[in-house]
Structures are given as structure tokens and as C-alpha cells.
Amino acid sequence: MKNYQASNDALKDKVILVTGAGDGLGKEAALAFAAHGATVVLHGRNVARLEAVYDQIEAAGHPQPAIIPLDLEQADESAYNGLAGSIGLQLKRLDGILHNATTALTPTPMELNTLDEWQRALRVNIIAPVAITRACLPLLKAAPTASVIMTGETHGHVPAAFWGAYAVSKAAAETITTIWSQEWESLFPALRINTLIPGPVNTRSRRKSHPGEDHDSLPQPADLMPAYLYLMSDDSRDIKGQTILL
């Protein structure tokens, strides 16, 4: 998967929603999807960052993207339905979602995780992906093939001390992937979901959570894009319900 070589038109005519598209892996994935033919819907809460990604995609001559800002810490069901409605109204289809948006917490003993930290981690890291996917299901079901990628995390896959609320919220992605994959297999076999765990990557959030680390020795977001392209392309249509560690 890491060595996958996507054709230039691997995502041609597809519409793909990328949450957390203003920075890090989300930004790199949005650029990669657009470079391979997709119309990318850029989600985030920092409009300036989204506009910068938008401009980069347009300057490269790729399909014109769209921007949908939304604060996942504050969003309610009507906001999620509005997001899905906007995609349907403007773009008429949806072929994939990369759930990349996340809120990270500073490593700390779990007894010190505040209620606000628990609520923020759960709302952004797991409630939002579920709510967005559920709201977008009518569009995804209508696609010839559709792929949903949840973003897991190493401390959620193998629980470790001091990662408390964050690890719990990220571990849920794997459970949701298993449940939805089993349900969709019999009802909507053209629709698939997998969890991707990118591992340590040189991103802003990683530098914040691991300030003493040699970040230059870590993989760059662009190094992981073959796996993201593979899971979003039709070449992976038989990969379902998997948790994939890079």
C-alpha cells in the first residue's frame, strides 16, 4: 500500500470530502486527491487556511474545490445535515470521505483529564465523523463505489498511559469501522469503510504533543499519500472493515 502508484486519473470525476483539510495530513490528502482528478470539498474551521489550500489546488489546474467551514466542537445535527445538503446541492454527488479532523490533548494522567477535555475529544474525534457520515449516507449510497476513511491513532490501537481521553476517542474509530462495515456489506456492498493509522508524522499536532522529538526524522505527510490514494480509489474496493497501520 505504501508503494501504491496511482494513475493520474485514479479519482477522476469523484467528489471527496476531507475534514481538517487546512493543515497537515488533511491538507496533503486534499492536494493529492485533487491532483488525481477529484473535486475536493475542503472542511475545517480556519477559513484562511482552507482558502490557501483552495488557491493551491486552483493554481495547479486541478478541479475546482469547494470550502465548507464548520467548527466540530460546536456543531449540532442541523449543522451536519446542512453540510451534507450543501454538498448535494452544489456538487450533486459524494464518492468519499476522509475523516482527518482531530483534536489532540497534551499527554497527562487520565485522572487529570477535565470533563471539557473529554467532551471535546469525543465530539471532534468520534461524534463528528459518525454524524457527518450518517448525514452524507444518501449521497454515498448513490455513488457507484464509495470509500470512507476513519483516522485512527497508535495510542488508540494500543492503549498507553497518559493518553486517556484522546486514546479512548481514537480507539472508537476502529469499533465504528467494524460495525458499519458489517452493516454495509449486506445492505450497500459498493460502500466501504476502513480505519487508517498513519503513525508518527511530522505535523503541527505531532510537534505540539511531542515537543522534544526529532521531528525531521519522521515521515512527512506527502510520504503517506500512496496509502490514502489507494484507499480512496476503486483499486481498494474489496478492502473493507480493516484497520491499517502505516
Secondary structure, 3 states (H helix, E strand, C coil): CCCCCCCCCCCCCCEEEECCCCCHHHHHHHHHHHHCCCEEEEEECCHHHHHHHHHHHHHCCCCCCEEEECCCCCCCHHHHHHHHHHHHHHHCCCCEEEECCCCCCCCCCHHHCCHHHHHHHHHHHHHHHHHHHHHHHHHHHHCCCEEEEEECCHHHHCCCCCCHHHHHHHHHHHHHHHHHHHHHHHHCCCEEEEEEECCCCCCHHHHHHCCCCCHHHCCCHHHHHHHHHHHHCHHHCCCCCCEEEC
